[in-house]
């Protein structure tokens, strides 16, 4: 299976500060911009 065939959904709760989990979410969205 090719990586462009994979469907990815990213769900994240809203937090008040931009910290570690938000940085990880941002990095994942950078790698998978269609998520």
C-alpha positions in Angstrom: 0.0 0.0 0.0 1.3 3.4 -1.0 1.2 6.3 1.5 -0.9 8.4 -0.9 -3.6 5.6 -0.7 -4.0 5.9 3.1 -6.9 8.0 4.4 -6.0 9.9 7.6 -8.1 11.8 10.0 -6.7 14.0 12.7 -8.9 14.8 15.7 -7.6 17.1 18.5 -9.3 18.8 21.4 -9.0 22.5 21.7 -6.6 23.6 24.3 -5.9 27.1 25.6 -2.1 27.1 25.0 0.1 26.1 22.1 2.2 23.3 23.7 3.5 19.9 23.0 0.4 18.1 21.7 -0.4 21.1 19.4 3.1 21.0 18.0 2.7 17.3 17.3 -0.6 17.9 15.6 0.9 20.6 13.5 3.8 18.3 12.5 1.4 15.6 11.5 -0.6 18.0 9.4 2.6 19.1 7.7 3.4 15.5 6.7 -0.3 14.7 5.8 -1.8 18.0 4.5 -4.9 16.2 3.2 -5.8 14.9 6.7 
